[in-house]
Amino acid sequence: GVTYKAFDTNLRCQVALKVIHPRYLADESSRARFLSEARAAAQLRHRNIASVFHLGSKRDEYFYAMELVEGQTIEEWVHHKGPIDCPIALDIALQITRALTATGTRQFVHRDVKPSNIMLCSEADGAIVAKLIDFGLVRDITDQSASGSPVRTGFIGTPDFASPEQFADKATDARSDIFSLGVTLWFMLTGNLPFDGTREEIRQKQLSGGLPIEQLKGIPRTV
């Protein structure tokens, strides 16, 4: 998708308008994923999830309007300012945990929790509010194939933050999102990744490598 800052002429407010990228308009699977994303996000009303207001189509082009979150992603914050102070990072992680609890009550798995999919914005009192965005890879864990097994489509996600079951093309549930949030917290605290490299190298390091604990120097031992 492509997201624009737009003005809703009916509600008279600024919104984020997401449309399918032109190169994917003819791809039925991309259109289905876009609709799935919009409909999943629209079912979720939570302080830590960007809200969807409207889904529409024009000349077979789908679009949806959602809450405009003014701020920056965790990825942008870390790249511009360095690692996030421990108390703030833990608070952000807690907020996204609440967002994932909300997705779990709807039987959804996000499958792409990562720093670039978490927006940080400041409220009038200075408090930082974290919002989970981009439900393009969301899956309803109640979906079953005709054989009664979860439908699988090969690896899907972002390798640096994907869970071992995503690499193995196994069924995912809330634990997969928890794993990705853990890697995201590690990135917030250190500015680094516990495992990096090619997709295959990351998979092998997850299975056989020890965590680079030295990256956590200066982080309280309880954390």
C-alpha positions as CSV (number, residue, x, y, z in Angstrom):
1,G,0.0,0.0,0.0
2,V,0.8,3.7,-0.2
3,T,-0.3,6.0,2.6
4,Y,-1.1,9.7,2.2
5,K,-1.9,12.5,4.6
6,A,-5.4,13.6,3.5
7,F,-8.4,15.8,4.4
8,D,-11.8,14.1,5.0
9,T,-14.3,16.6,3.5
10,N,-17.2,15.1,5.4
11,L,-15.8,14.8,8.8
12,R,-13.6,17.9,8.2
13,C,-10.5,16.4,9.7
14,Q,-7.1,15.2,8.6
15,V,-6.7,11.4,8.1
16,A,-4.2,8.9,6.8
17,L,-5.5,7.6,3.5
18,K,-4.1,4.2,2.4
19,V,-4.5,2.9,-1.2
20,I,-3.1,-0.1,-3.1
21,H,0.1,0.6,-4.8
22,P,-0.6,1.0,-8.6
23,R,1.8,-1.9,-9.4
24,Y,-0.4,-4.3,-7.4
25,L,-3.9,-3.2,-8.6
26,A,-4.2,-6.2,-11.0
27,D,-3.0,-8.7,-8.4
28,E,-6.0,-10.4,-6.8
29,S,-4.1,-11.7,-3.8
30,S,-2.8,-8.2,-3.0
31,R,-6.3,-6.8,-3.2
32,A,-7.5,-9.5,-0.9
33,R,-4.7,-8.8,1.6
34,F,-5.5,-5.0,1.5
35,L,-9.2,-5.7,2.3
36,S,-8.2,-8.1,5.1
37,E,-6.0,-5.5,6.6
38,A,-8.7,-2.8,6.5
39,R,-11.4,-5.0,7.9
40,A,-9.2,-6.4,10.7
41,A,-8.0,-3.0,11.8
42,A,-11.6,-1.6,11.7
43,Q,-12.7,-4.2,14.3
44,L,-10.1,-3.0,16.7
45,R,-10.8,0.1,18.9
46,H,-8.0,0.6,21.3
47,R,-5.8,3.5,22.5
48,N,-2.7,1.8,21.2
49,I,-4.0,0.8,17.7
50,A,-4.5,3.3,14.9
51,S,-8.3,3.4,14.2
52,V,-9.8,2.8,10.7
53,F,-12.8,5.0,9.8
54,H,-13.8,4.1,6.3
55,L,-13.3,1.5,3.5
56,G,-14.3,2.3,0.0
57,S,-13.6,1.7,-3.7
58,K,-13.5,3.6,-6.9
59,R,-13.0,2.1,-10.3
60,D,-11.9,-1.2,-8.7
61,E,-9.3,0.7,-6.6
62,Y,-9.7,0.1,-2.9
63,F,-8.8,2.7,-0.2
64,Y,-9.4,3.2,3.5
65,A,-9.1,6.2,5.8
66,M,-7.6,5.8,9.2
67,E,-6.5,7.9,12.2
68,L,-3.6,10.2,11.3
69,V,-0.9,9.5,13.9
70,E,1.5,12.5,14.1
71,G,4.9,11.4,15.3
72,Q,7.7,9.0,14.4
73,T,8.2,5.2,14.4
74,I,10.5,3.4,16.9
75,E,12.8,2.8,14.0
76,E,13.1,6.5,13.2
77,W,13.5,7.4,16.9
78,V,16.4,5.0,17.3
79,H,18.1,5.9,14.0
80,H,18.0,9.6,14.9
81,K,18.5,9.6,18.7
82,G,20.0,6.2,19.5
83,P,18.6,3.6,22.0
84,I,15.5,4.6,24.0
85,D,15.9,5.0,27.8
86,C,15.0,1.9,29.6
87,P,11.9,3.2,31.5
88,I,10.4,4.7,28.3
89,A,11.2,1.5,26.3
90,L,9.5,-0.6,28.9
91,D,6.4,1.6,28.9
92,I,6.2,1.5,25.1
93,A,6.5,-2.3,25.2
94,L,3.7,-2.4,27.8
95,Q,1.5,-0.3,25.6
96,I,2.0,-2.6,22.6
97,T,1.4,-5.6,24.8
98,R,-2.1,-4.1,25.5
99,A,-2.6,-3.6,21.8
100,L,-1.7,-7.2,21.2
101,T,-4.1,-8.3,24.0
102,A,-6.8,-6.4,22.0
103,T,-5.9,-8.2,18.8
104,G,-5.9,-11.5,20.6
105,T,-9.4,-11.0,21.9
106,R,-10.5,-10.8,18.2
107,Q,-8.5,-13.9,17.4
108,F,-6.0,-12.0,15.3
109,V,-2.3,-12.5,14.9
110,H,-0.5,-9.4,13.6
111,R,2.6,-11.3,12.3
112,D,4.6,-8.1,11.6
113,V,5.3,-6.4,14.9
114,K,8.5,-4.4,14.4
115,P,9.9,-0.9,15.1
116,S,8.7,0.5,11.8
117,N,5.1,-0.6,12.6
118,I,4.9,1.2,15.9
119,M,4.3,4.9,15.9
120,L,5.2,7.1,18.8
121,C,3.3,10.4,19.4
122,S,3.3,12.9,22.2
123,E,0.1,14.0,24.0
124,A,-0.5,17.5,25.4
125,D,0.9,16.5,28.8
126,G,4.1,15.1,27.2
127,A,3.2,11.5,27.6
128,I,4.3,9.2,24.8
129,V,1.6,7.1,23.3
130,A,2.6,4.0,21.2
131,K,0.3,2.9,18.4
132,L,0.5,-0.4,16.5
133,I,0.0,0.2,12.7
134,D,0.0,-1.8,9.5
135,F,-2.2,-4.9,9.7
136,G,-1.2,-6.0,6.2
137,L,-0.1,-9.5,7.4
138,V,-2.8,-10.0,10.0
139,R,-4.3,-13.5,10.2
140,D,-7.5,-14.8,11.9
141,I,-6.3,-17.8,13.9
142,T,-9.7,-19.3,13.5
143,D,-9.2,-19.6,9.7
144,Q,-8.9,-23.2,8.7
145,S,-8.3,-24.9,5.4
146,A,-10.6,-27.6,4.1
147,S,-8.4,-30.2,5.8
148,G,-8.9,-28.5,9.2
149,S,-5.4,-27.2,9.3
150,P,-4.4,-23.5,9.3
151,V,-3.8,-22.2,5.8
152,R,-0.1,-21.6,5.1
153,T,1.5,-19.5,2.5
154,G,5.3,-19.9,3.0
155,F,7.4,-17.4,4.9
156,I,5.6,-14.2,5.6
157,G,6.9,-11.3,7.8
158,T,10.1,-9.4,8.3
159,P,13.1,-11.7,8.9
160,D,14.8,-9.6,11.5
161,F,11.8,-9.7,13.8
162,A,10.0,-12.9,12.7
163,S,9.4,-15.8,15.1
164,P,10.9,-19.3,14.6
165,E,7.5,-20.6,13.6
166,Q,7.2,-18.0,10.8
167,F,10.5,-19.2,9.4
168,A,9.4,-22.8,9.6
169,D,6.0,-22.0,7.9
170,K,4.1,-23.3,11.0
171,A,0.9,-22.0,12.4
172,T,1.2,-18.8,14.3
173,D,-0.6,-17.5,17.4
174,A,-0.2,-14.8,20.0
175,R,3.2,-16.2,21.0
176,S,4.6,-15.3,17.6
177,D,3.7,-11.6,18.1
178,I,5.2,-11.8,21.7
179,F,8.5,-13.0,20.2
180,S,8.5,-10.1,17.7
181,L,7.8,-7.6,20.4
182,G,10.7,-9.0,22.4
183,V,13.1,-8.4,19.5
184,T,11.6,-4.9,19.1
185,L,12.2,-4.2,22.8
186,W,15.8,-5.5,22.4
187,F,16.2,-3.0,19.5
188,M,14.8,-0.2,21.5
189,L,17.2,-0.8,24.4
190,T,20.3,-1.4,22.3
191,G,19.8,0.0,18.9
192,N,20.9,-3.4,17.6
193,L,19.3,-6.8,16.6
194,P,20.0,-10.0,18.6
195,F,20.2,-11.8,15.2
196,D,21.0,-10.4,11.8
197,G,22.2,-11.5,8.4
198,T,20.3,-13.1,5.6
199,R,17.0,-14.8,6.2
200,E,18.6,-18.2,6.4
201,E,21.4,-16.9,8.7
202,I,18.9,-15.4,11.1
203,R,16.9,-18.6,11.2
204,Q,20.0,-20.7,12.0
205,K,21.1,-18.2,14.7
206,Q,17.7,-18.4,16.3
207,L,17.9,-22.1,16.5
208,S,21.5,-22.6,17.5
209,G,23.1,-19.3,18.5
210,G,23.2,-17.8,22.0
211,L,21.9,-14.3,22.6
212,P,24.6,-11.5,22.4
213,I,24.1,-10.5,26.0
214,E,27.0,-8.1,25.8
215,Q,24.7,-5.8,23.8
216,L,22.7,-5.3,27.0
217,K,25.6,-3.8,29.0
218,G,24.2,-1.0,31.2
219,I,20.7,-2.4,31.2
220,P,19.4,-3.3,34.7
221,R,19.8,-7.0,35.3
222,T,16.1,-7.5,36.1
223,V,15.2,-6.2,32.6
